Amino acid sequence: MTSQILVPLDGSALAERALPYATTLARGLLADLVLFRSVSFSSDIQGILNDSADAPLEQLKKEADDYLRQVAGQLEEAGLRAHPVVRHRPAAEAIVDYADHTDVQQIVMSTHGYSGISRWQHGSVAERVLQSASVPVFLVRAQRLESAPPACRRILVPLDGSALAEQVLPPAISLAQAFDAEMTLFQVAIVQASGSFTGEWYLPVQGILETARQDAQVYLDRVADRLKGDGFKVSTAMRVGAVADSIVDYAQVNHIDVIAMCTHGRTGLARWALGSVADRVLRAGHVPLLLVRAR
């Protein structure tokens, strides 16, 4: 069965900014596109309509289906396979349920939309999808407007040394294979401050810092050697400083096309909490994120 890429849309131009990435991925991964839209009334409107909600709901479904078929037709003219799907459920719940029960390889969506009777807030929806989805979620910042098909030549893969964080490697490898891209394995060497835990990090004395650098490089080299042995293009990079800022800065300076990372790691010496880091990278950076919920 052909794998599928699920693209949630709400009819807004902001949501459609995920389409260039979805189509590029579909070509590279030889996948079908599922154009997905959920329709529902807010609880207060549902209460006002009460038993008379069926007719407006059917109209919403028809409008949603017409819109998705129009988009699908444009994509099919470009040589892609696209299928419209409309569901009557809250957006995040509908997206996750569809992905769980079909052959969806990943979800590609914008992080912002606008609300209304037939709209949903992409920012909060994306967060809820990410918390529950069993497949990777590719998030595109909605304000990013592409004038040409987006490239995928360099993929930054932040790791923290844990097996949990390494769960991002299979989908990152799949992406690299599809686009013949180079993966840069990235780690931030940090040491937690002693005393009461504040969630902040500091630069330790030179001896401890050098040990942290060496440990990080040994780990990155070990993972890189394994991937190179399988024929992948891999490089490594290591920085010292605030984790999210280091990731964002490296991506900008080195023209990274996609950041692939897990949403959870483990805390402790030379470790960082990837959940909060991923959130800060998404908010501060401009590079799309391929996020995998670690299990």
Beta strands, then each sheet from edge to edge (+ up, - down):
strand 1: 4-8
strand 2: 32-38
strand 3: 82-87
strand 4: 104-110
strand 5: 137-140
strand 6: 154-158
strand 7: 182-189
strand 8: 191-192
strand 9: 201-202
strand 10: 234-240
strand 11: 258-262
strand 12: 289-292
sheet 1: 3+ 2+ 1+ 4+ 5+ 12- 11- 6- 7- 10-
sheet 2: 8+ 9-
end
